[in-house]
Amino acid sequence: MMTIKIAMIEDDAELLASMTEYFSNTGEFDIVQRALSVEEFLQQQRSGKVPDVILLDLMLPKMSGIDGIPFIRELYPDVHILVHSVLDDSNSIFAALKRGASGYIAKGTSLENISSALRNAYHGMSIMSQEIAVKVLDYFKGGEDISEKLSKKELEVAEALKSGLSYKMIAFDSGVTIDAIRFHVRNIYRKLAINSKGELINLMMRSTNKRS
């Protein structure tokens, strides 16, 4: 069975202990780090094992989880960061996603569903409950347009997808490999907190309508 290496940053010691016990007993997860704050996490002795997914609280002592994301990403550039927080306002959600979180789940989510979210994050999926996804859509509807979220190349790929081009056709037109296009698409989905081409087109239409 595949073992997913996880780390947890959570200042509620009782909840941290509960999650540790649960995940340790599934046989599916290897807990390689635990910390009560971002500072403690960054200062800990490394075990040599790099986490695949980090479960991150936002309301932490001293440095917040949102502010800590860039430092975590500097330490582990390829890690998937799954936010686990009571904060569910659109500004907090998008701030975390914009800084590099891979997904967002609410405190109170069952441990079984958190396990599923960790598993999906490990496989590169953007994790979002329906309620959180609606708030992200509302943020785009009333906030900045998509062109401010993506790089020039990502915008070109997004426009090509919107036009109905396949990955193969986009790669040919751009003079790059299909894997390079897949990489850009994964980044687009992560930055916009979506999981499908349909959601991308929907957001782009909203953004276009906002500018018109």
C-alpha positions in Angstrom: 0.0 0.0 0.0 1.2 3.5 -0.9 2.2 5.5 2.2 1.6 9.3 2.1 4.0 11.3 4.2 2.2 14.1 6.0 3.0 16.9 8.4 0.6 18.8 10.6 0.8 22.4 12.0 -2.0 22.9 14.5 -2.0 24.9 17.8 -4.9 22.9 19.3 -2.8 20.2 21.1 -5.9 18.0 21.7 -6.9 18.1 18.1 -3.3 17.5 17.0 -3.2 14.4 19.3 -6.5 13.1 18.0 -5.5 13.5 14.3 -2.1 11.9 15.0 -3.7 8.8 16.6 -6.3 8.5 13.7 -3.8 9.0 10.8 -1.2 6.7 12.5 -3.7 3.9 12.7 -4.9 3.9 9.1 -1.7 2.4 7.8 -2.0 4.9 4.9 -0.1 7.8 6.4 3.4 8.4 7.8 3.4 11.4 10.1 6.9 12.9 9.6 6.4 16.2 11.4 4.0 17.8 13.9 4.2 21.4 15.3 2.0 23.8 17.3 3.2 26.8 15.2 4.9 27.7 12.0 8.0 28.8 13.9 8.2 25.5 15.6 7.7 23.7 12.3 10.5 25.6 10.6 12.9 25.1 13.5 12.4 21.4 14.0 15.1 18.9 13.4 14.4 17.3 10.0 13.9 13.5 10.0 15.1 13.2 6.4 11.6 12.5 5.2 10.0 15.2 3.1 6.3 15.5 3.6 4.0 15.0 0.6 1.2 17.0 2.2 1.1 19.5 5.0 -2.2 20.0 7.0 -2.0 23.7 8.0 -4.1 25.7 10.5 -4.4 29.4 9.8 -5.1 30.8 13.2 -1.8 30.2 14.9 0.3 31.9 17.6 2.7 34.6 16.3 3.0 33.9 12.5 -0.4 33.1 10.9 -0.7 30.1 8.6 -1.3 32.4 5.6 2.0 34.3 6.3 3.8 31.0 6.9 2.9 29.5 3.6 5.8 31.2 1.6 8.3 30.0 4.3 7.0 26.5 4.1 7.2 26.5 0.4 10.7 27.8 0.5 11.6 24.8 2.7 9.5 22.3 0.7 8.9 23.7 -2.8 6.9 20.7 -4.1 4.8 20.0 -1.0 1.0 20.1 -1.2 -0.4 22.4 1.5 -3.9 21.7 2.7 -5.4 24.4 4.8 -7.6 23.2 7.8 -9.2 26.2 9.4 -12.2 27.8 11.0 -11.6 30.9 8.9 -13.9 30.6 5.9 -14.2 34.2 4.6 -13.4 34.6 1.0 -10.4 36.9 1.6 -8.7 34.4 3.9 -9.4 31.5 1.6 -8.1 33.3 -1.5 -5.0 34.7 0.4 -4.0 31.2 1.3 -4.6 29.8 -2.2 -2.8 32.7 -3.8 0.3 32.1 -1.6 0.4 28.4 -2.6 -2.1 26.3 -0.7 -3.4 23.4 -2.7 -6.8 23.3 -1.0 -9.0 24.4 1.8 -11.2 22.4 4.2 -13.1 23.6 7.2 -12.5 22.7 10.8 -15.1 20.3 11.9 -14.6 18.1 8.8 -14.6 14.5 9.8 -11.3 12.7 10.1 -12.4 10.3 7.4 -13.1 13.2 5.0 -9.8 14.8 5.9 -8.1 11.5 5.0 -9.8 11.7 1.6 -8.7 15.3 1.2 -5.1 14.4 2.0 -5.2 11.6 -0.4 -6.6 13.8 -3.2 -4.1 16.6 -2.5 -1.3 14.1 -2.8 -2.5 13.2 -6.2 -2.4 16.9 -7.2 -6.1 17.7 -7.0 -7.4 21.1 -5.7 -9.3 20.4 -2.6 -12.4 22.5 -1.9 -15.8 21.8 -0.4 -18.8 23.1 -2.3 -19.3 25.9 0.3 -15.7 27.1 0.0 -15.8 26.9 -3.8 -18.8 29.2 -3.9 -17.0 31.7 -1.8 -14.0 31.6 -4.1 -16.4 32.2 -7.1 -17.9 35.1 -5.2 -14.5 36.5 -4.6 -13.7 36.5 -8.4 -17.2 37.9 -9.1 -16.6 40.9 -7.0 -12.8 41.1 -6.8 -9.8 41.3 -9.1 -10.0 39.7 -12.6 -8.2 36.5 -13.5 -5.5 38.2 -15.5 -4.1 39.4 -12.2 -3.8 35.9 -10.8 -2.0 34.1 -13.6 1.3 34.5 -15.4 1.4 35.5 -19.1 2.0 31.9 -20.2 -0.7 30.6 -17.9 -3.2 33.1 -19.4 -2.2 32.0 -22.9 -2.8 28.3 -22.0 -6.1 29.2 -20.3 -7.3 31.2 -23.4 -6.3 28.2 -25.6 -8.3 25.8 -23.4 -11.3 28.2 -23.5 -11.0 28.2 -27.4 -11.4 24.4 -27.3 -7.8 23.4 -28.2 -6.5 20.1 -26.9 -3.3 19.8 -24.8 -1.6 18.4 -27.9 -2.6 21.3 -30.1 -1.6 23.9 -27.4 1.8 22.1 -27.0 2.3 22.1 -30.8 1.4 25.8 -31.2 3.6 26.8 -28.2 6.6 24.6 -29.3 6.7 22.8 -26.0 5.9 19.3 -24.7 2.4 18.1 -23.6 3.9 17.6 -20.1 4.8 21.3 -20.0 1.2 22.2 -20.8 0.0 19.8 -18.1 2.3 21.6 -15.7 0.8 25.0 -16.6 -2.8 23.6 -16.3 -2.1 22.2 -12.8 -0.8 25.6 -11.8 -3.8 27.3 -13.2 -6.2 25.0 -11.4 -4.3 25.4 -8.1 -4.1 29.2 -8.3 -7.8 29.5 -9.2 -8.9 26.7 -6.8 -10.7 24.7 -9.5 -10.6 21.1 -10.8 -11.9 21.2 -14.3 -11.9 23.0 -17.7 -15.6 23.8 -17.3 -14.9 25.7 -14.0 -12.0 27.5 -15.8 -14.2 28.7 -18.6 -16.9 29.8 -16.1 -14.4 31.9 -14.2 -13.0 33.4 -17.4 -16.5 34.3 -18.6 -17.1 36.0 -15.2 -13.8 37.9 -15.5 -14.6 39.0 -19.0 -18.0 40.2 -18.0 -16.5 42.1 -15.1 -14.1 44.0 -17.4 -16.7 44.8 -20.0 
